[in-house]
């Protein structure tokens, strides 16, 4: 009998997670309660950042990060075309223009050497993407941003737990965005976060994700309408000081995230074991190219994705993917360059903008990698990927 279908990614939820959520359901707080703060503090500590703000999605977190970075109408956000479209869309929300820079010759990440030539007086943010879990060249990005007085918003949605030259992703950029979608390293169902060391960014992010409301007495700006002079704010008082959104994540979801975070090292270890097995299995295959590998400088991928590329002038990617599906192996393509989507073409973007990213897109496919994979499932992938590639 044929064994079950193996998806390219899947959450790993156990009884500890279920108990943590049930505990919140039995508590007085379902949302905007103490577990949100606990999750924020735990995540900040895990990545080595001073502050963390939890959002209800990675997209909302990107939106908030761009707002507090000062992005507005007519500005430009420099980013990679190899990303989920949210990285660019969040700039469009604010009337800004995404500027796409091609990927590196030996990398899935933005080619930092090409970034400087795209910087103009309208540039406000550089948003490197840690594609597949491999950190971008953050030292060079940060140096460039400091020279041109830009803000770095790292899209680390794939890279929770990754290291860049010995430092945790989330502790390096001005702001780092994470995602907790079910296929990510830890999940809250849907959810996201921004980590930062900048206290002003932190305060503005906290307000932005909750209607622009401020509740701290020392930050009030109003004259406490209806109160006697000098009486100070009444106990129920709060202020809306900016236009914000309801981007809050409930305690229910944060309880799941907090429970998952405690197991993140286990999840990372398993992903790296699977990646090591794939590297060994496919390294000598004449039709397959491995994903970029960490160097010896203390950089470590979080291996959110394991992306293979087909060699040759006319790579039969579609046929390979369809054959793998019939063999019970789930695949996905991460990603079509953002500017090739119809919406972006309507904005004036055209094929040919980033040749390396387009060549990558013709060849790439992601194979299963997630912490709940069994050894048997890994071996099925190892056996069937070459069969599918060689059959076409």
N, C-alpha and C positions, 0 to 999 in steps of 0.2 A: 504494500500500500504506500502511495506517495506521501512523504512527510509534508508538514504544513508549509505554507508560503512564508518566506522570511522578508519582512519589510526592510527598507533601507534604514529606518530609524523608528524607535518606539520608546515610550516612557518606561521607567522602572519604579513602580509603586508597590510597596509592601505593607504589611500589617502595622508597622510602626507609623507609617504615613497616615493610614486610615484612622488609627487611634488619635493621632495629633489633631486631625480635622474634626473628629467626633468630639474631642474635648472642647474645642472652640464652639461647636454647635450646642453644647450643653452649658456654655458660659453666658454671661450677660451681654457679651460683645460679639457681634457678627461682622462689624465693619468699623473702621477708624478707632480701633481699640488697641490694647497693649501689644498684641502680637506683631502688628505692623512695625512698631519701633524695634521690637526684639529682632525681627528679621533684618531690618536695616542695619542695626548695630552689628549683628553677626556677619552679614555679608561684607560690610566695610572692614571688619577685623580680618576676615578671610583673605581679602585681596590687598590689605595693607593701606587702605585709604582712610582719611579722617572722617569722611561723611558719605552717606548713601541715602538716596531717596527712591522709594519703591513706586512704580507706576503700574497701570493695568495692562500694559503691553510694551514691547520693545519699541514699537512705532511711536507710542505716546512719549516714551522716554527720549527718543530722538527729537521729537517736536519740542519738548521742554528744554533739552540741551541747546538746541539751536536758538531758541528764544532768549535764554539767559546769556548766550554767547553774543547776542546783539544782532542776530540776522534779521533783516527786514526787507521791505520792498526794494528791488533793484540790486540787492547784494548777490554775491556769488559764493557757493559752497563747493569746494574742490573735493572730489571723491573718486572712487573706483567704479568702473562699469560692472565689475563682477561682484554683485551683491543682490540681496532681495531689494526690490524697488523702494522699500520704505526709507532707506538711507537717503535717496534722492527726493522722494516724495515729500519728506518732512521739510525740505527746503522750499518746495513749491507751495506748501501750505502758507508760507510766510511771504510769498511773492518774490522769492529769491530764485536764482538760476543755478541748477547743478552744472558744474564743469567737470567733465569726465576725463581722467588721465589714464592712459593705457597701463596694463600690468607689466611687471618686470620680465626680463628674458627668461629667468629661471625661477619665477615666482608667480603665485596666483594673486599677489597683492600689488597695490599701486606702485608704479615706478617713481620713486622719490626724485630721481635725477631729472624727470620730466615735469615735476610739479612747478618748479620755479618759473618756467617759461609761461605758465598759465596764470600766474598771479598778476592781478591788476588792482587799481584803486578801489574796485568794487568787492574784492575778496574779503571775506570775514572769517571763514572757517575752513580748515583742512579736516576732512573726515576719512581717515584711513580705515580700511575694513580688514579685519583679521580673518581672511577667507579660509574656511574649513577648520579653523582653530589655530592656524599658524600666525603668530603676531607679525604685523607689518614692521617695517624698519623704523621703529619709533624714535630712536636717537636722531636720525636724520630729519624726520618729520618735525620733531620738537625744535631742533636747531633752526630749521627753516621758518617755522612759525614765530619763533622769538625774533628773528631778524626782520620779519615783515609785520610784526605785531598782530598776528592772527591767533585765533583760538583753535586748539586741537580737540575735536570731538571724535574719539575713537569708537568705531562700531565694533565692539567686542562681543557681539551676539553669539559668535561661534566659539569664543575663546575663554570662557570662564574656567579658571584653573591653569591656563597657559602661562608660560614664563617667557619674558624677554630679557636676555642677558642676566638671568638670575632674579629679575624683579617680576612680581605678579602683574599680569594684565589687570588693569583697574586702579593701579597706583602710579601710573606714569603720565598719561595724557591729562590735559586740563579737566576733561570729563570723559568717562568711559561708559558706554551704554551696553547693558546686557539684556538678554531675552530669556524667558522661562517657558517658552512654547514646549509642548510635550516631547519633541524630538531633541531638545537641548540637553545639556549635562544634568541640570536639575529642572524640575517643572513646578509651576504653580497653577497649571491648567493653561491660562494665559497670564502674561505678566512680564514686567521688565524692571530695569533699575538704572540709575545713574550714580556712579561713584566719582568723588572729587575730593581734593584737598583744599579747595577754595571755599571759605565760609560764606562769602557773599553769593557765590553760585548756589551753594547749598540752600540758603535761606530763600532765594528766589525760586528754586526748583520746588521746594516744599509748598510755597504759596501757589505756584503755577498749577500743580497737580490737584489743587483743592480750591478752585474758583478764584484764585488770587487772594485768598483770605489769610490774614495774619492774626494770631491769638496771643502772641508774646507781649507783655505789657511794655517792655522797654523798646518795642518797635512801633508802638502806636503813633499815629500822626494826627488823630482827630482831637476835637475839643470836647468830646464826651457830651453830646447834645442832651439837654435836659438835666444835667447834673450841676450842682453848685460849684462855683469856681474853687479850684484847689482840691476838690473831693476825689479826683482821680477816676479811673474807669470803674464802672460797676462790675460785679463778678461775671455777668453774662456777656460782657462786651467782646466784640471782635470787629475787625475792619477788613473790607475789601480794598486793597491798595493797588491792584493791577487787574487786568483782564486775564482770568485763568480758566481752567477747564476742570471738569470732574474726571480726572484720570487716576483716581484712587483705586488701590487694590484692597479688597476686604480681608479681614482677619482670617477668614476661612481659608483663602488661598495662601496667605502668608504662613499659616500653620503648616500647610503642605510644603511650602518652600523651605521653612526653617528645619523641618524634619529631614527633607532631602539634602539640605546643605551639610548636615552632620555626616552624610555618607558620601560626600563628593569625592574624597580621596579614593574611596573604593571604586566609585564610578570611573574616575580618571585612570586608575591603574588598569581596570579591565579594558577600557578603550585603547590604551597604549599596548596592552598585550595583543589585542586583535590586530592593531596596526603593524606591530612587529611580525606577526604571523603572515599577514598579507605581503609585507615588504619582502620577506624571505621567499614566499611562494611565487611572486610575480617579477622579481628583480631581473631575471634572465630571460623573460619572455620576449621574443623578438617583435611582437606586435603591440606590446603594452609599455606605457611609460608610467613610472611611479609618481606619486605626488611629491612636491618639494619636501625635503627632510630637514629636521633641525640640525644646526651645526654644533660645534664643540664649544660654543660661547655661553652656555647656560640657558639657551633658548629651548623651550619645550612646547610642542604643539598640544593643544587640548583634544585633537582628533575628533572634532564634531563630525567631520565628513572624511571619508576616504575616497578620493577622486582619482580614477584612472583615466588615462588618455590613450587613444588609439593612434598608432604610428601610421605613416604612409600618406600618399598624396590624396587619396580619396577614402577617408576613413568611413567604414560602414556602421556608424554609430547606431542609427535607428534599428538596423537589422540585429545588431548585437543586443540592444536593450530589449527588443521584442522576443528574441530567443531566450534570454535570461528569464524574462517574465514567464514564459511557458515552462521553464525549468524550475519555477518556484523561487526565483531570486529577485527580490524587489530592487529596483534601481530608480534613480532620479537624476536630472541634469541640473546642476547648480553652477552657474545660472546663465540664461540668455543675457547678454549685455543689456543693461537697463534701457539704453537709448534706442534699442531695436524694437521695443514694444510700440504698438500703434499710437498710444497716447503721446509718447515722446517724439515719434516721427511727426505727429501733428504740430509739435512745438518747434520743429525745424531741425532736429537731430537726424543724421543720415549714416547709413552703413559706410564703413571705411574710417570712422573716427578713431577707433582703437584697434588696429590690425591684430595685435597679439591676443587681445580678448576675444576677437571674432574667430581667430584660428583655434583658440582654446575651446570655444563653444562648439565647433564642428567635431571635436574629438572627445570631449569629457563626458564621463558618467560616474555617478556615485554608487558604490556598492554598500551592502549593509554593514553598519557599525553602530552598536549601542551596548550599553553595559549589561543588559539582560541576555545577550547572546550566549548560547551554550557552545561548548567546544565542538559539538556535533554540527551545529549550524555554521560555525566558522569553517569547518572542513568541507561542508557542502558547497559553500561559496568558493573556497579555494579550488575545489574539483571542477565546478561548473563554469566559472568565468573563462578559463582557457578553452573549454569545450565550445562555448558560445562564440568566442572570438575566432577560433580556428574553423568553425563550421561555415563562416560567411566569407 
